[in-house]
Amino acid sequence: MTPTNCICRIEIDDQGLPPPTPQIAQERKVAIFDLLEENSFSLPGRGGAAAPTGPFCLGLAIREGRLVVEASNEAGERLAEFHLSLGPFRQVVKDYFQICESYFDAVKRLPPSQIEAIDMARRGIHNEGAEVLIERLAGKAELDRATARRLFTLICVLAPGA
C-alpha cells in the first residue's frame, strides 16, 4: 500500500534556464532520487474541507520571479498551487552555491579533514535553506526536514541566482 502523505512524482520546469553544470545536474538527480525514496508531505484541509489525500505529484517552477509549487494527485487533478517569493531564499541559495563550489574544488585537491569541514558548513547552509522552505510553506503544506532539504536542493537548481 502506498503511503498517502508522500510525494510520488516530481516534475521540474526548467525551461528558459541555462543548462546546469555537471555537478549541479548530479545534485538534482540525487535529490530527486532521495526524495522519491523517502519523504513526508501533506496538504492541510482548507475552509473546513477535509485534507486532500496523496500520494502527491509535485511540480516546481520559477515563473515571473517566484517559486511556484504545484501539488496534484496521481490522476493529475490540481490540489494546490503556491507562489512563493524568492527573496527569503536569495542569501541562503547564494551561500549554498558558494560553499558547493568550494566543496567541489576541495574534493579535487584538499585532504579529507579539510573536505569534511567544508561539507559540515555545506550541510549547515542546507539545513538553513530547509528551514526557510518549511517556514514559507507553513499552513500550506506539511513536510519533514529531510523532505525540505531535498526540495531546497531542487530550488537551488531552479533559482541559482535566486
Secondary structure, 3 states (H helix, E strand, C coil): CCCCCCEEEEEEECCCCCCCCHHHHHHHHHHHHHHHHCCCEECCCCCCCCCCCCCEEEEEEEECCEEEEEEEECCCCEEEEEEEECHHHHHHHHHHHHHHHHHHHHHHHCCHHHHHHHHHHHHHHHHHHHHHHHHHCCCCCEECHHHHHHHHHHHHHHCCCC
